[in-house]
Amino acid sequence: MAKLRKQVNKAGVSWQIDYYDPQGKRVMKCFPKKAEAEAYLGKVVAAKKEGRYHDVFNVKKETQDTFNDLAARYTENFGTQKAFRASKRYLLAVVQEHFGERCLSEITYLDLETYRNRRKATPAKGSKPRTDASVNREMALISHMIGKAVEWGMLETSPFKKGKRLMFKENNHRLRFLADSEIEALFKACDDLKT
């Protein structure tokens, strides 16, 4: 909620406005005259109510581009890469199914976190549990796409920057057994050490 306060100090009287911008950052501005402060406060309240943030808060006006628009542009730019043909196009289809017609500017950190958790809870093929690594590949793709959307002017800021890292910690440990030839070499090396 925006507030107007009278400030009295050695320099005289001023009027301070205290409000939060669309990103949740607290803003305080001072004006020498009460009428100027009230006029600006009116602009702030109206802009918030009507969603015209760019008019008052110096926020770039978000485009109405959807995730599908981003996917098309992303495919156009990265579709010839070997990694795209091998795996990213399959991941993109899954991600598009979820975010498809959503406006990029409406996708929040909570949406991304919810998507990650739902994907982890959804079984993979053959009713096997979905691995952290497979969910991480999807999240990495979304993160790269959203980063490109910011670079291409389709989005002002990435929702990934609003919270903690959304990747699961992967267990990359591998259980491996020695081959017969390796066992023999090990025993031989042990025998050599004894002598």
C-alpha positions in Angstrom: 0.0 0.0 0.0 1.4 3.4 -1.0 1.7 6.0 1.8 2.3 9.7 2.0 4.3 11.2 4.9 5.3 14.6 6.0 9.0 14.9 6.7 10.4 17.7 8.9 14.1 18.3 9.2 16.7 21.1 9.3 16.3 21.7 5.6 12.6 22.3 6.0 9.4 20.3 5.1 9.2 17.7 2.4 6.7 15.1 1.5 7.7 11.4 1.1 5.9 8.7 -0.8 6.6 5.1 0.3 5.4 2.2 -2.0 6.5 -1.1 -3.5 7.2 -1.5 -7.2 6.0 -4.5 -9.3 9.1 -6.5 -8.4 8.4 -6.1 -4.6 11.2 -3.5 -4.1 10.5 -0.8 -1.7 10.6 2.8 -3.2 10.7 6.1 -1.3 10.6 9.4 -3.1 10.6 12.9 -1.6 8.9 16.0 -3.1 9.1 19.6 -1.9 5.4 20.2 -2.3 2.5 18.2 -1.0 0.5 18.7 -4.3 3.4 17.1 -6.3 3.6 14.2 -3.9 -0.1 13.6 -4.0 -0.2 13.7 -7.8 2.7 11.2 -8.0 1.0 9.0 -5.4 -2.2 9.1 -7.5 -0.2 7.9 -10.6 1.3 5.0 -8.6 -2.0 3.8 -7.3 -3.7 4.1 -10.7 -0.8 2.4 -12.5 -0.9 -0.5 -10.0 -4.6 -0.9 -10.3 -4.6 -0.8 -14.1 -1.4 -2.9 -14.6 0.4 0.0 -16.4 3.6 -0.5 -14.6 5.8 0.8 -17.3 4.2 4.2 -17.1 5.4 5.0 -13.6 7.9 2.3 -12.5 10.3 2.4 -15.4 9.5 -1.3 -16.0 9.7 -2.3 -19.7 6.3 -3.2 -21.0 6.0 -7.0 -21.2 5.1 -8.4 -24.6 2.2 -10.8 -24.9 4.4 -13.5 -26.3 3.4 -17.0 -25.2 5.6 -19.9 -24.3 4.7 -21.4 -27.7 6.0 -18.3 -29.4 9.2 -18.7 -27.6 9.4 -22.4 -28.5 9.0 -21.5 -32.2 11.8 -18.9 -32.0 14.0 -21.2 -30.0 13.5 -24.1 -32.5 14.3 -21.7 -35.3 17.6 -20.7 -33.7 18.7 -24.0 -32.1 16.9 -26.7 -34.1 19.9 -27.5 -36.2 22.1 -28.4 -33.2 22.9 -32.1 -32.7 21.8 -31.9 -29.1 18.4 -30.4 -30.1 17.7 -33.2 -32.6 18.9 -35.9 -30.2 17.0 -34.9 -27.0 15.9 -31.3 -26.7 13.0 -31.6 -29.1 11.5 -34.4 -27.0 12.0 -32.4 -23.8 10.6 -29.3 -25.6 7.4 -31.1 -26.5 6.8 -32.1 -22.8 7.5 -28.6 -21.6 5.3 -27.0 -24.3 2.4 -29.3 -23.3 2.5 -27.7 -19.8 3.3 -24.0 -20.5 2.2 -23.8 -24.2 -0.3 -20.9 -24.3 0.8 -19.2 -21.1 2.1 -15.6 -21.5 5.8 -15.5 -20.7 5.3 -12.6 -18.4 2.8 -14.6 -16.3 5.2 -17.6 -15.6 6.4 -17.2 -12.0 9.0 -18.9 -9.9 6.2 -20.8 -8.1 5.0 -22.1 -11.5 8.5 -23.4 -12.3 8.9 -25.0 -8.9 5.5 -26.6 -9.1 6.3 -28.0 -12.6 9.6 -29.4 -11.3 7.9 -31.2 -8.4 5.0 -32.5 -10.5 7.5 -33.9 -13.1 9.4 -35.6 -10.3 6.2 -37.2 -8.9 5.1 -38.4 -12.4 6.4 -41.9 -13.2 8.6 -42.3 -16.3 8.0 -45.0 -19.0 7.2 -48.4 -17.6 6.0 -47.0 -14.2 9.6 -46.4 -13.2 10.3 -43.5 -10.8 11.4 -40.4 -12.8 15.1 -39.6 -12.0 16.4 -36.3 -10.7 18.6 -36.1 -13.8 15.7 -36.3 -16.3 13.8 -33.6 -14.4 17.0 -31.5 -14.3 17.3 -31.8 -18.1 13.8 -30.3 -18.5 14.5 -27.5 -16.0 17.8 -26.7 -17.8 16.0 -26.4 -21.1 13.3 -24.1 -19.6 16.0 -22.0 -18.0 17.9 -21.7 -21.2 14.8 -20.8 -23.1 13.7 -18.2 -20.6 17.2 -16.7 -20.6 17.0 -16.4 -24.4 13.5 -14.8 -24.1 15.1 -12.1 -21.9 18.0 -11.6 -24.4 15.5 -11.5 -27.3 13.3 -8.8 -25.6 10.4 -11.1 -25.1 10.6 -10.9 -21.3 12.0 -8.4 -18.9 13.4 -10.6 -16.2 13.7 -14.4 -15.7 11.5 -15.9 -13.0 14.4 -18.3 -12.2 16.1 -15.3 -10.5 13.3 -14.9 -8.0 14.3 -17.9 -5.8 16.7 -20.7 -5.1 18.2 -22.9 -7.8 15.5 -25.3 -9.1 17.8 -28.3 -9.9 17.8 -31.5 -7.9 21.1 -32.7 -6.5 21.9 -35.7 -8.7 23.5 -38.9 -7.5 26.2 -39.5 -10.1 27.8 -42.4 -8.2 28.1 -45.6 -10.2 28.3 -49.1 -8.7 30.9 -51.0 -10.7 32.4 -54.5 -10.3 35.8 -55.6 -11.4 36.1 -57.8 -14.4 37.8 -61.2 -14.1 41.0 -59.8 -15.7 41.0 -56.9 -13.3 40.6 -59.2 -10.3 43.6 -61.3 -11.5 45.7 -58.1 -12.0 44.8 -56.9 -8.5 45.8 -60.2 -6.9 49.0 -60.2 -8.8 49.8 -56.7 -7.7 49.1 -57.7 -4.1 51.4 -60.7 -4.4 54.1 -58.5 -5.8 53.8 -56.2 -2.9 54.3 -59.0 -0.4 57.6 -60.1 -1.9 
